[in-house]
């Protein structure tokens, strides 16, 4: 399923979704956490990105494993090391993107007022904790998406 798209290797095509959606999730989540007056405008974007970005990272990881199995199982030397380095960022990126997606969804839910209430659903302390966790996970996601992209580019272009 993750091997080819219209006869082309799927990984170089799929990674672009992860490379775009994951930083967008990080930025939108931080803005949602920090800028409370923007929350009504950002809520749906954060919800959609919280589902889409981890899915894109998962698809990129799976397509990368398929590409390695199909074309680079015998890669050794410098290329093998570069592929291994690139591959080492897949699981941390997936876990941090999934964690950020969950934290951002919880934050959106916690900050949406319940019926008959004007404030946060669970109170200000819970919102502050969720905001802090969201910002920390967004930083982790930013780090891992950069490292995965940089190491992938170095593997392909040999820089």
ABEGO torsion letter per residue (X at the ends): XAABBGGBBAAAAAAAAAAAAAAAAAAAAAAAAABAAAAAAAAAAAAAAAAAAAAAAAAAAAAAAAAAAAAAAABBEAAAAAAAAAAAAAAAAAAAAAAAAAAAAAAAAAABBBBGBABBAAEAAAAAAAAAAAAAAAAAAAAAAAAAAAAAAAAAAGX
